[in-house]
Amino acid sequence: MKQLFIRWLVLLGGSLAVHAAQPNVLIILADDLGYADLGFQGSEEIKTPHLDRLRASGVRFSDAYVSASVCSPSRAGMMTGRYQQQFGHEPNCPPLQFGMNLGETTLADALQPLGYRTGLIGKWHLGDQDRFYPTNRGFDYFCGLREGSRSYFFSPQNDDKPGSYKRIEENGEPLKFEGYLTDFFTDKAVGFIDEASSEEPFFLFLSYTAPHAPMHATEEDRQRFSHIENEKRRTYAAMVWAMDRGIGRVMEALDKTGALQNTLVFFLSDNGGPIHHNASINLPLNGEKGIKFEGGIRVPFVMSWPQRLPQGGTYSSMVSSLDIFPTVLAAAGGKPDYGHLAGRDLLPYVLGDDAGIPHQRLYWHKEWFSAMREGDWKILYVQDFGYALYNLGEDVGEKNNVAKRQPEKLEQMRRGLEAWKARRSGSEWTEGPKWYRINRQLHIDLIEEGSQVPAP
């Protein structure tokens, strides 16, 4: 099925002989980044000059979401352009025998036949076993870790010991790295760009582990934030700073090689910040990683393409990480199959060629918890508790559950959510009762208290 889908994309993509018009593609993904923790998101505490420059070079999406509030399913959705619930990838952290369904077409799969050299540097987290390995999922080159997190320093007795899925590998071979992991991933990304041929477009997925735990930073970077009293947040700020510095080096490499003007760049986080684990801040949003409140699923999101997109623009309609696949595919000369994909090509909307909106509704579901957004309205479902309803146009912090005051709207939203849930496939694995208890209580507490989760 996957090969038929790829061939269909190529046949409809037109002539592939001319690569000059095809953009290079760079997706930069942060891990567990707080919504408010970038300069262009309003942070006065954590300066991010390079990301601010990237934002100024393109379009910021002010109402942007990912398809899950945790790492692995969010990445599965982004990599396929499909709701991951359609192929059983609902829970986080696939057990050893599981990974992203092998019948699914990744963005890298789709770009290879269009003439792209494809690379992934950093975190994979879509299956540990060899059959799920990035070079078996459309990537020509991989340097990073199969798992979801690890030490930011080489650890031969732990994360880098033989057989560990957390160890750093380069196309299947273990690799010893020097220094700080975020800097190492940046070095590899710069090398990938420097080695790229002007005759062949490239797709690079730069998947940083920062600022996901463990909370590791260099002392030099921590000293930059000595004004932050909270020790965990000081380390977190240093981790974000190192990532921002790396992004600056990557953008400089694009500029030096002459590739910058025709490179389509995306920056976003895989989910909201886990405020108690890494001292991130999601304000003015409520909630955090792992739950369906806005703080778990709404993220900073920037798209830049100097050759085509306006600079410094803001797009305010609802968009999703699911949109990256069809946007890139269309820009590369392919034809997105909207009968198969949930995402939409964002370029016509951003450029003003389409006066409509990309999405009427967006959906979320993981085992016991669900949500749907339609216009300003959002419905939440918590198993063994019930529904909550919010008007985000008036209450972006989700403080006021209006379900009892809006019974007709609640019922209309409930029907829409349940109809979508009925079309999903079953989960291939489960997170188990511990996570059900924890996340259920987090949802209920926020619904009943109607207040922001305390910031660090």
LINJO-V477456 format. One record per residue. N is the residue number from 0. RES is the residue in three letters. SS is DSSP state (H for helix, E for strand, L for the rest). NEAR is the number of other C-alpha atoms within 8 Angstrom. Layout:
N;RES;SS;NEAR  N;RES;SS;NEAR
This chain:
0;MET;L;5  1;LYS;H;8  2;GLN;H;6  3;LEU;H;7  4;PHE;H;9  5;ILE;H;12  6;ARG;H;8  7;TRP;H;8  8;LEU;H;13  9;VAL;H;12  10;LEU;H;7  11;LEU;L;8  12;GLY;L;11  13;GLY;L;8  14;SER;L;5  15;LEU;L;9  16;ALA;L;4  17;VAL;L;7  18;HIS;L;10  19;ALA;L;6  20;ALA;L;5  21;GLN;L;11  22;PRO;L;11  23;ASN;E;11  24;VAL;E;12  25;LEU;E;12  26;ILE;E;11  27;ILE;E;12  28;LEU;E;12  29;ALA;E;14  30;ASP;L;14  31;ASP;L;14  32;LEU;L;15  33;GLY;L;13  34;TYR;L;16  35;ALA;L;11  36;ASP;L;14  37;LEU;L;13  38;GLY;H;13  39;PHE;H;9  40;GLN;H;9  41;GLY;L;8  42;SER;L;11  43;GLU;L;6  44;GLU;L;5  45;ILE;L;11  46;LYS;L;9  47;THR;L;12  48;PRO;H;8  49;HIS;H;10  50;LEU;H;13  51;ASP;H;11  52;ARG;H;8  53;LEU;H;10  54;ARG;H;14  55;ALA;H;10  56;SER;L;12  57;GLY;L;16  58;VAL;E;17  59;ARG;E;13  60;PHE;E;13  61;SER;L;10  62;ASP;L;10  63;ALA;E;13  64;TYR;E;11  65;VAL;L;15  66;SER;L;16  67;ALA;L;13  68;SER;L;15  69;VAL;L;12  70;CYS;H;13  71;SER;H;13  72;PRO;H;14  73;SER;H;15  74;ARG;H;11  75;ALA;H;12  76;GLY;H;15  77;MET;H;15  78;MET;H;10  79;THR;H;13  80;GLY;L;16  81;ARG;L;12  82;TYR;L;10  83;GLN;H;13  84;GLN;H;12  85;GLN;H;10  86;PHE;H;12  87;GLY;L;13  88;HIS;L;15  89;GLU;L;12  90;PRO;L;13  91;ASN;L;10  92;CYS;L;7  93;PRO;L;12  94;PRO;L;7  95;LEU;L;8  96;GLN;L;8  97;PHE;L;10  98;GLY;E;13  99;MET;L;10  100;ASN;L;8  101;LEU;L;6  102;GLY;L;6  103;GLU;L;9  104;THR;L;12  105;THR;L;10  106;LEU;H;12  107;ALA;H;11  108;ASP;H;12  109;ALA;H;13  110;LEU;H;13  111;GLN;H;11  112;PRO;L;9  113;LEU;L;12  114;GLY;L;10  115;TYR;L;11  116;ARG;E;11  117;THR;E;14  118;GLY;E;13  119;LEU;E;14  120;ILE;E;15  121;GLY;E;12  122;LYS;E;13  123;TRP;L;12  124;HIS;L;13  125;LEU;L;13  126;GLY;E;15  127;ASP;L;14  128;GLN;L;9  129;ASP;H;6  130;ARG;H;5  131;PHE;H;13  132;TYR;L;11  133;PRO;H;11  134;THR;H;10  135;ASN;H;9  136;ARG;L;11  137;GLY;L;13  138;PHE;L;14  139;ASP;L;8  140;TYR;E;11  141;PHE;E;13  142;CYS;E;12  143;GLY;E;14  144;LEU;E;14  145;ARG;L;14  146;GLU;L;13  147;GLY;L;13  148;SER;L;10  149;ARG;L;10  150;SER;L;9  151;TYR;L;10  152;PHE;L;8  153;PHE;L;11  154;SER;L;9  155;PRO;L;7  156;GLN;L;6  157;ASN;L;7  158;ASP;L;13  159;ASP;L;12  160;LYS;L;10  161;PRO;L;4  162;GLY;L;4  163;SER;L;9  164;TYR;L;9  165;LYS;L;12  166;ARG;L;14  167;ILE;L;12  168;GLU;E;12  169;GLU;E;11  170;ASN;L;8  171;GLY;L;5  172;GLU;E;6  173;PRO;E;8  174;LEU;L;8  175;LYS;L;6  176;PHE;L;8  177;GLU;L;8  178;GLY;L;8  179;TYR;L;10  180;LEU;H;10  181;THR;H;13  182;ASP;H;11  183;PHE;H;11  184;PHE;H;13  185;THR;H;12  186;ASP;H;8  187;LYS;H;10  188;ALA;H;12  189;VAL;H;11  190;GLY;H;8  191;PHE;H;9  192;ILE;H;10  193;ASP;H;8  194;GLU;H;6  195;ALA;L;9  196;SER;L;6  197;SER;L;5  198;GLU;L;6  199;GLU;L;10  200;PRO;L;15  201;PHE;E;11  202;PHE;E;13  203;LEU;E;12  204;PHE;E;11  205;LEU;E;13  206;SER;E;14  207;TYR;L;14  208;THR;L;12  209;ALA;L;13  210;PRO;L;13  211;HIS;L;11  212;ALA;L;10  213;PRO;L;8  214;MET;L;10  215;HIS;L;9  216;ALA;L;12  217;THR;L;8  218;GLU;H;6  219;GLU;H;6  220;ASP;H;12  221;ARG;H;13  222;GLN;H;7  223;ARG;L;7  224;PHE;L;10  225;SER;L;8  226;HIS;L;4  227;ILE;L;8  228;GLU;L;7  229;ASN;L;7  230;GLU;H;7  231;LYS;H;9  232;ARG;H;13  233;ARG;H;13  234;THR;H;12  235;TYR;H;14  236;ALA;H;11  237;ALA;H;14  238;MET;H;13  239;VAL;H;12  240;TRP;H;12  241;ALA;H;11  242;MET;H;12  243;ASP;H;12  244;ARG;H;9  245;GLY;H;11  246;ILE;H;11  247;GLY;H;10  248;ARG;H;10  249;VAL;H;11  250;MET;H;9  251;GLU;H;8  252;ALA;H;11  253;LEU;H;11  254;ASP;H;10  255;LYS;H;7  256;THR;L;9  257;GLY;L;7  258;ALA;L;10  259;LEU;H;10  260;GLN;H;9  261;ASN;H;11  262;THR;E;13  263;LEU;E;13  264;VAL;E;12  265;PHE;E;11  266;PHE;E;12  267;LEU;E;11  268;SER;E;13  269;ASP;L;16  270;ASN;L;18  271;GLY;L;18  272;GLY;L;16  273;PRO;L;13  274;ILE;H;14  275;HIS;H;7  276;HIS;H;6  277;ASN;H;14  278;ALA;L;12  279;SER;L;15  280;ILE;L;12  281;ASN;L;16  282;LEU;L;10  283;PRO;L;7  284;LEU;L;13  285;ASN;L;15  286;GLY;L;14  287;GLU;L;14  288;LYS;L;15  289;GLY;L;9  290;ILE;L;13  291;LYS;L;15  292;PHE;L;12  293;GLU;H;13  294;GLY;H;16  295;GLY;H;16  296;ILE;H;16  297;ARG;E;13  298;VAL;L;14  299;PRO;L;13  300;PHE;E;12  301;VAL;E;14  302;MET;E;12  303;SER;E;15  304;TRP;L;13  305;PRO;L;14  306;GLN;L;6  307;ARG;L;5  308;LEU;L;11  309;PRO;L;10  310;GLN;L;10  311;GLY;L;10  312;GLY;E;9  313;THR;E;8  314;TYR;E;10  315;SER;L;7  316;SER;L;9  317;MET;L;10  318;VAL;E;11  319;SER;E;11  320;SER;L;13  321;LEU;L;17  322;ASP;H;15  323;ILE;H;14  324;PHE;H;14  325;PRO;H;14  326;THR;H;12  327;VAL;H;11  328;LEU;H;14  329;ALA;H;11  330;ALA;H;9  331;ALA;L;10  332;GLY;L;11  333;GLY;L;13  334;LYS;L;11  335;PRO;L;10  336;ASP;L;7  337;TYR;L;8  338;GLY;L;5  339;HIS;L;6  340;LEU;L;12  341;ALA;L;11  342;GLY;L;14  343;ARG;L;13  344;ASP;L;14  345;LEU;L;10  346;LEU;H;7  347;PRO;H;9  348;TYR;H;12  349;VAL;H;10  350;LEU;L;9  351;GLY;L;7  352;ASP;L;7  353;ASP;L;8  354;ALA;L;6  355;GLY;L;5  356;ILE;L;9  357;PRO;L;11  358;HIS;L;8  359;GLN;L;7  360;ARG;E;8  361;LEU;E;8  362;TYR;E;11  363;TRP;E;10  364;HIS;E;12  365;LYS;E;9  366;GLU;L;8  367;TRP;L;8  368;PHE;E;13  369;SER;E;13  370;ALA;E;13  371;MET;E;13  372;ARG;E;11  373;GLU;E;9  374;GLY;L;7  375;ASP;L;8  376;TRP;E;11  377;LYS;E;14  378;ILE;E;14  379;LEU;E;12  380;TYR;E;11  381;VAL;E;13  382;GLN;L;8  383;ASP;L;4  384;PHE;L;7  385;GLY;E;7  386;TYR;E;9  387;ALA;E;11  388;LEU;E;12  389;TYR;E;13  390;ASN;E;12  391;LEU;L;11  392;GLY;L;7  393;GLU;L;5  394;ASP;L;10  395;VAL;L;10  396;GLY;L;11  397;GLU;L;15  398;LYS;L;12  399;ASN;L;7  400;ASN;L;11  401;VAL;L;10  402;ALA;L;11  403;LYS;L;6  404;ARG;L;5  405;GLN;L;8  406;PRO;H;8  407;GLU;H;6  408;LYS;H;7  409;LEU;H;11  410;GLU;H;8  411;GLN;H;8  412;MET;H;11  413;ARG;H;9  414;ARG;H;8  415;GLY;H;8  416;LEU;H;12  417;GLU;H;8  418;ALA;H;8  419;TRP;H;9  420;LYS;H;8  421;ALA;L;6  422;ARG;L;7  423;ARG;L;10  424;SER;L;8  425;GLY;L;7  426;SER;L;12  427;GLU;L;8  428;TRP;L;9  429;THR;L;7  430;GLU;L;9  431;GLY;L;6  432;PRO;H;6  433;LYS;H;7  434;TRP;H;8  435;TYR;H;10  436;ARG;H;8  437;ILE;H;8  438;ASN;H;10  439;ARG;H;11  440;GLN;H;8  441;LEU;H;9  442;HIS;H;12  443;ILE;H;10  444;ASP;H;9  445;LEU;H;13  446;ILE;H;10  447;GLU;H;6  448;GLU;H;7  449;GLY;L;11  450;SER;L;8  451;GLN;L;10  452;VAL;L;7  453;PRO;L;4  454;ALA;L;8  455;PRO;L;9
